[in-house]
Amino acid sequence: MPTNRLVVKEEVATYAAVMFQAANEAGGQDAVLTVRDQMDQILTVMNSDMDLSMALTNCDYTGKQRYDLAKAVFADCNPVLVDVLAVMAERGDAGLLARVYEAYGEELGSKLDLCVVDVTTVVPLDDNLRTLITSKAEADLGKKIVLRERIDKSILGGIIMSANGKRIDASMVSQLNNARYTLKESSDGGEC
């Protein structure tokens, strides 16, 4: 049966709003940010574990079985997040989690006037760079900024930043890939 996009959009908004409100009431900004971070981690796990993703959306399982699975797998997460994920799984909506994550970020912006900027580097940021990134992002986005820092040795150097669904990739790996592509294109076009 075809799904109405407006209905799905409303469901996504409802999941995000309920999760945001419950987290905010339970623990304020810290709880809201914890739920956001845990949702990000769950998305990474679900994108890498197809068995889990399929089980949470598989109609061969009953809604109760999917609900129980989500409760068990994500038991260590914030209770608000676990409850909403379990309901999503029960209803066969676990596949909407990425969209709920985006809508949750919008809730952060509209309700707390806050934007989370994810920063990935090879080494930890020093205080000067942290202050510079925060000041620049606050000026550009017009909101209070919370940095979420990650260390990833695989980028070799540089920085990757993302906020509000936009990504700036100034890592060495992407620069090397761009150089490789440019060299390949220039060598394919010439005569040999």
N, C-alpha and C positions, 0 to 999 in steps of 0.2 A: 504494500500500500504506500503510495507517495506521501511524503511528509511535507506539510506546509512550512515554508521557510520562516514565515512570521511567527508561527507557533514555536518552532525550535528556537528562534531568537529570543522569544519571551521566556521560554524555559531556561535558557542559558542565563539571561538576566536575573531570573528568579533565584536560581541556584547561587549565583555570585552574590546577590543582595542578601539572601538569607545567611550565607556563610560569613559575609562581612559583618553583618549586624550581630550575629551570635558571637563571633570572635571579639568584636569590639566591646560588647557588653561583658564578656567573660574576662577580658584582660587588657582592654584598651589597645593602643597602638602596637605594643610589643606582641600581643597575641595575634593581631591582624597581620603583622609582618612575619611572624612565625608560620602562620597558615599559608601565606604566600610562598615562603621559602620551601615549605614541605610540599606544596602543590607542584612547585618547580621540580623538586627531586622525584616526585611520583611520576610526573610526565617523562622525565628521563628514563626511569625504570620501565614504564609502560612502552616507551618507544624502543627499548632494547629487549624487552621480554614479550614476544608476541603471544606466547602461551597465556600469560597473565591477561594481556589485553583482550585476547579472544575469549577467555573464560568469563571475564567481567561483562562481556556484551553478547555472549552466546545464548541464543534463544532455546537451545536444547536443555539448558539448565533452567530450573524454575527461578522466579524472582527471588524467592527466599534463599535459594542456594547461592545466587550471585550476591545477595545482601550479606549473607554469612561469610562468604569468601572475602568480600571487601573489608568487613569488620575484622576478620582474622589477619589478613595480610597487612593492613594499615593500622593495626592496634597501637603501635608505638607513636603514632602521629597525634596531633592535637585532636581532642574529642569532637570538636565542632567539624573539623575536616573529615574525620572518620564517619560521622553521622551523615553528612551530605554525600560523601562518596558512596556509602552503602545504599542510600536511597537512589542515587544515580544508577548504580549497578542493578539494583532491584528493578528499576524501570527500564533497563536496557539503554541508559543514557551515558554510560561510562566513556563512550567514544567522544563525548562533548567536552571532556575535561580541558582540553587545550583552549577551547572557546570560553569556558567558564573562567579559566586562568586570566585570559585577556580582559574579560568583563570585570573580574575581581580587581585587576589593576586600575580599571576605570573608576571603580568604587573608591579605591584608595585616593585617587586624584580628586574626585568630586566631593567626597565626604571629609577627608582629612587634609586636603590640599597638599598632598604628598606624592612624590614620585620616587620609585626605586630605580637606581641606576646600577646595573650589574657590570662589574669591571673585572676582566680576566687579564692577568699578567703572569710572567714567569717567576717573578720575585714579589714579595709583599711590598705594598705601597708604603712610602715614607710619609710622614705627617705633612710635609710641604706639598707633595704631589696629591695627596688626599684632599687637602684644603683647596688646591688649585682646581681639581676636577669638580669638587662640590660647588665652589663659587661659580665656575663657568656654567655648569649644568643648571644651577639655580637661576642664573641670569638668562640663560637661553630658554628654559622651560617655564619660568615664572612660578615655580613651586618650591617648597622645602624638599631637599634631596636626602635620601638615605642611600648610602653606598653599600652594595653587597659585593665583597671582594672574593675572588677565587684565584687560586694558583693553578696554572696548567703549564707544565714544562714542555708540552708538545708544541706550543706556539713559538718556541725558540726565543722570542723576544717581542718587544712592542706591546700593544694593548688592544683589547677588544672591549668595547662598551656597548651596552644596549639599554634602551629605555623606551617605554610606550610603543613596543613593537618595531622600533627602528634600531639598526645595528651599525656600528662603525667598527670596521675590522682593519686595524693598523698593525697586525701581527706580522712577524717575519715570515711565517708560513704563507700567509696570503700574498705578501709582497713577492716572495719567491715564485709562487704559482702564477701571479700576474706577469712577472718577468719571463717565466717559462712560456706562457701563452703568447706573449708579445714576440719572443724570439722564434717560436714555432710558426706564427703567422707570417713574420717577415721572411723566414726561410722557405715557406711553402709558396710564396708569391714570386720568388726570383727564379731565374733560369739556372740550371746546373749543367 
